[in-house]
Amino acid sequence: MRESHPGTCPACGGEIRIVHHRLDIPHFPDLLLVSIACEACGYRHTDTIILGEGDPVRWTVRVEEPGDLAIRVARSTTGKIEIPELGLAVEPGTACEGFVTNIEGILYRFEQAVETILANPESEDERAAAIRMMETIAAAREVAFPFTVILEDPAGNSALASEKAEKMLLDQEEA
């Protein structure tokens, strides 16, 4: 179901359309995608909102071939994504947004974060480490080596949508 409502741009005060769209993704019966776009100033915002709560869960998948990069990732605002082989993790926080993407999209998000560091490194060592990380992420995008994606969510609202992914329910203490 898709709905559209008028609104006011938080950046410029111009008129915008707020679009709500229910998504039908396995494991998420009540998933809502909200998007805002302002034609006047170019402001854009997209958020994925999970309308329910489930049991604490950990999803794990091993990426071993290029086709695995297409595995769908639905991360709620309470989800943590980790790729141990790369030493990378995204923790939920106050400005955290939920999103739906795939593993390649997760690698792209990590690249964007490293590019931010490269734009203004604090030291030559930090710059060199960021360049090495960019090279490692690029190799991961080519699946030059196998790696693991772990998605943990204490609210149970995140998932890796693939037959290859393993789901493990967590105790409250583990979550």
SVG drawing of the C-alpha trace seen along z (x, -y; Angstrom):
<svg xmlns="http://www.w3.org/2000/svg" viewBox="-2 -28 54 50">
<polyline fill="none" stroke="black" stroke-width="0.4" points="0.0,0.0 1.4,-3.4 0.2,-6.7 1.4,-10.2 0.9,-13.3 1.9,-17.0 4.4,-18.3 7.0,-21.0 10.6,-20.6 12.7,-20.6 15.6,-22.2 14.1,-25.1 10.4,-25.2 9.2,-24.5 6.3,-22.1 7.3,-18.4 5.6,-15.1 5.9,-12.5 5.5,-9.0 4.7,-6.0 5.0,-2.6 4.4,0.8 7.0,3.3 6.4,7.1 9.7,8.6 10.0,12.0 10.2,11.8 8.7,8.3 4.9,8.2 4.8,4.6 7.6,2.8 7.1,-0.8 9.3,-2.8 9.1,-6.6 10.7,-8.9 10.8,-12.6 12.1,-14.7 12.2,-18.4 12.4,-19.6 13.2,-23.2 16.4,-22.5 17.2,-18.9 16.7,-17.6 16.1,-13.9 15.5,-11.5 14.5,-7.8 13.8,-5.7 12.6,-2.1 10.4,-1.7 9.5,1.6 6.1,1.4 6.5,4.4 9.1,6.1 10.3,9.7 12.7,11.9 16.4,11.0 18.2,12.5 21.6,12.9 21.8,13.6 25.0,14.8 26.0,15.4 29.2,16.4 29.9,14.4 31.9,16.8 30.8,15.9 29.7,12.8 26.0,13.8 26.1,13.6 26.6,9.8 22.9,9.7 21.6,11.1 19.0,8.7 19.8,7.0 16.9,5.4 18.3,3.5 16.1,1.8 17.2,-1.1 18.2,1.4 20.4,3.6 24.2,4.0 26.0,5.1 29.5,6.5 32.1,7.9 34.8,9.4 37.3,10.1 37.3,6.4 37.2,5.2 34.1,3.1 30.9,2.7 27.9,0.3 26.3,-0.1 22.8,-1.6 22.8,-5.1 20.6,-8.1 20.8,-9.2 20.4,-5.6 18.1,-4.9 16.7,-1.6 17.3,-0.6 16.8,2.2 19.8,2.9 22.0,5.9 25.5,6.9 27.1,5.0 25.1,1.9 26.5,2.5 30.1,2.5 29.3,-0.7 28.1,-2.3 31.4,-1.3 33.3,-2.8 31.4,-6.1 32.4,-6.2 36.1,-5.6 35.9,-8.3 34.8,-10.8 37.9,-10.0 40.0,-10.3 38.6,-13.8 40.2,-15.1 42.5,-12.7 44.0,-13.6 47.4,-12.2 49.4,-10.5 48.9,-7.2 45.2,-7.6 45.2,-8.4 47.4,-5.3 45.0,-3.1 42.0,-4.5 43.6,-3.8 44.3,-0.2 40.7,0.2 39.4,-1.1 41.5,1.5 40.2,4.2 36.6,3.2 37.2,3.1 38.6,6.6 35.5,7.7 33.2,6.2 34.9,8.5 34.7,11.4 38.4,11.9 38.2,13.6 35.4,15.1 33.9,13.0 31.1,13.1 28.3,10.7 26.7,10.7 23.4,8.9 22.3,8.7 19.1,7.1 17.9,7.2 14.4,6.2 14.4,9.0 13.5,6.6 16.5,7.1 17.2,10.0 19.4,11.4 16.9,12.7 18.6,15.7 18.4,19.5 22.1,19.3 21.8,17.1 21.6,18.7 19.3,17.4 19.9,17.8 17.6,16.6 19.5,14.8 18.9,14.8 18.1,11.4 21.6,11.3 23.3,11.9 21.2,9.2"/>
</svg>
